[in-house]
Amino acid sequence: MIGTAHPKVRTDRPRGGVLYTNAGNTNAPKALITAEYSGVKLELAKDFQLEVSNYTPEFLKMSPIGMVPVLKTPDGAIFDSNTIARYVAKLKADSPLYGSSLIEYAHIEQWMDFSATEIEAGLGRWIYTARFGFGRTGFNALMCVFATKVLKISLDALNTHLANNTYLVGRSVTLADIVITCDLCWGYSCIMTKAFTSEFPHVERYFWTMMNQPNFKKVIGEVKQVGVVPAVQSQSEGSSQGAGQSQGDETKGGKVRGSSSQG
C-alpha cells in the first residue's frame, strides 16, 4: 500500500550552546527569546552564581572581565548579550529576525545600536544615579534630572517612529524588537512609572504588545510596571552595601549596567 508510512519528522532543535547567566538577569532573555523564534535550543548552565562563578579562571577564559551572560558554543565562547542574540539568530538560515532585505538588515542593526547606546545606557545612568549614586546631594539630584531628560529625548524619538509602525522594522518581530523590548523591560520593571511612560503612548503600546507575544511571555513571564521611583540612597546606605551587595531586582541582571558583570 502506498502512503501508509509516515515520514520521520525531526522534532529536535539545533543546539546553540550553553548559556551562563544568573537568575533575574534582564539581558539573558535577548538570547532566549531569539532562540524561541529561531527554533534553537539553549542549555542553561547549572549552579551559576553571580560574583562567584563569573570570576573563576575557567569563566574568565570565556569572558575576560567576567561579563554575564556568556554563550559557550562548540566553536568558542561569546560574551555581550546583543552579540549572543545575533549569533543565535544567525543559526537559522535566512532568519526572518534579520528582515527580508539588505536595508531591513541595516535598519535592524541600527535600532539594536540605538537601544544599546540610548535606551539601555540612558536607563543605566538614571538607575545608577537614583539607586546607587553618591548620596542625597545636590549633585546627585542634578544628575538624576539630567539622566531622565536625556532618556526622554531617546524615548521621544522612539515614540515618533512607532507612531506609524507596529514593529521597529517591517511587518513582523525582528531581532531589533527583541533587544529593545528587553531593554525597555528593565526600565518598566524598576524605575519607569506609569506617570513617566504615559508621555510616550506609542512606546507603551509597543512594549505591552511585545510583552504579550507568546515567545516573550514564555521567557520573561508577566511584567509588573514599577509603581514609584525608588528613593535615592543615602551615603551611609550606599557605602554599607558595598559593590557586591548592590545587586538585586532593581539592577540589570543583578548588577548596575556599566560594571564588569553585566553585558
VENVEN-V436035 format. One record per residue. N is the residue number from 1. RES is the residue in one letter. PSI is psi in radians with two decimals (NA if undefined). D_LAST is the distance of its C-alpha to the last C-alpha in whole Angstrom. Layout:
<<N & RES & PSI & D_LAST> <N & RES & PSI & D_LAST>>
This chain:
<<1 & M & 2.52 & 58> <2 & I & 2.37 & 56> <3 & G & 0.13 & 52> <4 & T & -0.42 & 53> <5 & A & 2.33 & 50> <6 & H & 2.27 & 46> <7 & P & 2.58 & 44> <8 & K & 2.26 & 41> <9 & V & 2.24 & 38> <10 & R & 2.14 & 34> <11 & T & -0.13 & 32> <12 & D & 2.67 & 30> <13 & R & 2.49 & 26> <14 & P & 2.46 & 25> <15 & R & 2.27 & 22> <16 & G & -0.33 & 19> <17 & G & -2.94 & 18> <18 & V & 2.20 & 16> <19 & L & 2.12 & 13> <20 & Y & 2.02 & 12> <21 & T & 2.84 & 10> <22 & N & 2.76 & 12> <23 & A & 2.36 & 14> <24 & G & -0.03 & 14> <25 & N & 2.12 & 10> <26 & T & 0.02 & 10> <27 & N & -0.52 & 7> <28 & A & -0.64 & 9> <29 & P & -0.37 & 12> <30 & K & -0.82 & 11> <31 & A & -0.68 & 12> <32 & L & -0.70 & 15> <33 & I & -0.73 & 17> <34 & T & -0.71 & 17> <35 & A & -0.66 & 18> <36 & E & -0.75 & 21> <37 & Y & -0.51 & 22> <38 & S & -0.12 & 22> <39 & G & 0.55 & 24> <40 & V & 2.45 & 21> <41 & K & 2.11 & 21> <42 & L & 2.30 & 18> <43 & E & 2.34 & 19> <44 & L & 2.32 & 17> <45 & A & 2.44 & 17> <46 & K & 2.56 & 19> <47 & D & 0.64 & 20> <48 & F & 2.25 & 16> <49 & Q & 2.05 & 16> <50 & L & 2.50 & 13> <51 & E & -0.02 & 14> <52 & V & -1.11 & 16> <53 & S & -0.64 & 15> <54 & N & 0.06 & 12> <55 & Y & 0.23 & 14> <56 & T & 2.69 & 17> <57 & P & -0.65 & 19> <58 & E & -0.73 & 18> <59 & F & -0.69 & 14> <60 & L & -0.34 & 14> <61 & K & -0.48 & 16> <62 & M & -0.61 & 13> <63 & S & 1.73 & 10> <64 & P & -0.49 & 12> <65 & I & 0.32 & 10> <66 & G & 0.38 & 9> <67 & M & 2.42 & 6> <68 & V & 2.44 & 6> <69 & P & 2.92 & 6> <70 & V & 2.44 & 9> <71 & L & 2.13 & 12> <72 & K & 1.98 & 15> <73 & T & 2.93 & 17> <74 & P & -0.37 & 21> <75 & D & -0.01 & 20> <76 & G & 3.02 & 17> <77 & A & 2.66 & 14> <78 & I & 2.27 & 11> <79 & F & 2.90 & 7> <80 & D & 2.08 & 5> <81 & S & -0.68 & 6> <82 & N & -0.65 & 8> <83 & T & -0.70 & 10> <84 & I & -0.78 & 10> <85 & A & -0.70 & 12> <86 & R & -0.79 & 14> <87 & Y & -0.83 & 15> <88 & V & -0.71 & 16> <89 & A & -0.66 & 18> <90 & K & -0.21 & 20> <91 & L & -0.37 & 21> <92 & K & 2.14 & 24> <93 & A & 2.41 & 26> <94 & D & 0.79 & 27> <95 & S & 2.20 & 24> <96 & P & -0.29 & 25> <97 & L & -0.25 & 21> <98 & Y & 0.30 & 22> <99 & G & -3.09 & 25> <100 & S & 0.12 & 28> <101 & S & 2.94 & 29> <102 & L & -0.68 & 27> <103 & I & -0.63 & 27> <104 & E & -0.70 & 25> <105 & Y & -0.79 & 23> <106 & A & -0.71 & 22> <107 & H & -0.63 & 22> <108 & I & -0.82 & 20> <109 & E & -0.67 & 17> <110 & Q & -0.84 & 19> <111 & W & -0.51 & 18> <112 & M & -0.75 & 14> <113 & D & -0.66 & 14> <114 & F & -0.75 & 16> <115 & S & -0.74 & 13> <116 & A & -0.77 & 10> <117 & T & -0.40 & 13> <118 & E & -0.95 & 15> <119 & I & -1.00 & 14> <120 & E & -0.78 & 11> <121 & A & -0.69 & 12> <122 & G & -0.74 & 15> <123 & L & -0.69 & 14> <124 & G & -0.75 & 12> <125 & R & -0.77 & 15> <126 & W & -0.86 & 17> <127 & I & -0.74 & 16> <128 & Y & -0.76 & 15> <129 & T & -0.74 & 19> <130 & A & -0.63 & 21> <131 & R & -0.51 & 19> <132 & F & 0.69 & 18> <133 & G & -2.57 & 20> <134 & F & 0.56 & 23> <135 & G & -3.10 & 26> <136 & R & 1.31 & 29> <137 & T & 2.83 & 30> <138 & G & -0.69 & 31> <139 & F & -0.76 & 28> <140 & N & -0.71 & 25> <141 & A & -0.73 & 27> <142 & L & -0.64 & 27> <143 & M & -0.65 & 23> <144 & C & -0.77 & 23> <145 & V & -0.78 & 25> <146 & F & -0.79 & 24> <147 & A & -0.75 & 20> <148 & T & -0.65 & 22> <149 & K & -0.74 & 24> <150 & V & -0.74 & 22> <151 & L & -0.67 & 20> <152 & K & -0.60 & 23> <153 & I & -0.76 & 24> <154 & S & -0.75 & 21> <155 & L & -0.57 & 22> <156 & D & -0.70 & 25> <157 & A & -0.77 & 24> <158 & L & -0.71 & 23> <159 & N & -0.73 & 26> <160 & T & -0.75 & 28> <161 & H & -0.70 & 27> <162 & L & -0.13 & 27> <163 & A & -0.55 & 30> <164 & N & 0.30 & 31> <165 & N & 2.26 & 29> <166 & T & -0.73 & 28> <167 & Y & 2.89 & 25> <168 & L & -0.70 & 23> <169 & V & 2.23 & 24> <170 & G & -2.71 & 27> <171 & R & 0.31 & 29> <172 & S & 3.00 & 26> <173 & V & 2.32 & 23> <174 & T & 3.10 & 21> <175 & L & -0.55 & 17> <176 & A & -0.73 & 17> <177 & D & -0.70 & 18> <178 & I & -0.82 & 16> <179 & V & -0.86 & 13> <180 & I & -0.57 & 14> <181 & T & -0.70 & 16> <182 & C & -0.67 & 13> <183 & D & -0.73 & 12> <184 & L & -0.60 & 15> <185 & C & -0.65 & 16> <186 & W & -0.83 & 13> <187 & G & -0.78 & 16> <188 & Y & -0.63 & 19> <189 & S & -0.25 & 18> <190 & C & -0.27 & 18> <191 & I & -0.41 & 20> <192 & M & 1.75 & 21> <193 & T & 2.97 & 25> <194 & K & -0.70 & 27> <195 & A & -0.61 & 29> <196 & F & -0.86 & 26> <197 & T & -0.34 & 25> <198 & S & -0.30 & 29> <199 & E & -0.21 & 29> <200 & F & 1.25 & 27> <201 & P & -0.57 & 29> <202 & H & -0.56 & 28> <203 & V & -0.72 & 24> <204 & E & -0.87 & 25> <205 & R & -0.79 & 27> <206 & Y & -0.83 & 24> <207 & F & -0.85 & 22> <208 & W & -0.50 & 24> <209 & T & -0.80 & 26> <210 & M & -0.75 & 22> <211 & M & -0.34 & 22> <212 & N & -0.01 & 25> <213 & Q & 2.41 & 25> <214 & P & -0.73 & 25> <215 & N & -0.53 & 22> <216 & F & -0.79 & 20> <217 & K & -0.66 & 22> <218 & K & -0.67 & 22> <219 & V & -0.82 & 18> <220 & I & -0.61 & 18> <221 & G & -2.76 & 22> <222 & E & 2.40 & 23> <223 & V & 2.26 & 21> <224 & K & 2.15 & 23> <225 & Q & 2.40 & 23> <226 & V & 2.50 & 23> <227 & G & -0.62 & 27> <228 & V & 2.67 & 26> <229 & V & 2.22 & 24> <230 & P & 2.57 & 24> <231 & A & 2.60 & 26> <232 & V & 2.36 & 25> <233 & Q & 2.64 & 25> <234 & S & 2.91 & 27> <235 & Q & -0.66 & 27> <236 & S & -0.66 & 28> <237 & E & -0.76 & 26> <238 & G & -0.74 & 23> <239 & S & -0.53 & 24> <240 & S & -0.47 & 25> <241 & Q & -0.78 & 22> <242 & G & 2.90 & 20> <243 & A & -0.73 & 17> <244 & G & -0.43 & 17> <245 & Q & -0.02 & 18> <246 & S & 0.62 & 17> <247 & Q & 2.32 & 15> <248 & G & -2.87 & 16> <249 & D & -0.49 & 16> <250 & E & -0.25 & 16> <251 & T & 2.83 & 12> <252 & K & 1.74 & 9> <253 & G & 0.46 & 9> <254 & G & -0.04 & 11> <255 & K & 2.59 & 10> <256 & V & 2.38 & 10> <257 & R & 2.37 & 8> <258 & G & -0.28 & 8> <259 & S & 2.95 & 9> <260 & S & -0.25 & 8> <261 & S & -0.16 & 7> <262 & Q & 2.23 & 4> <263 & G & NA & 0>>
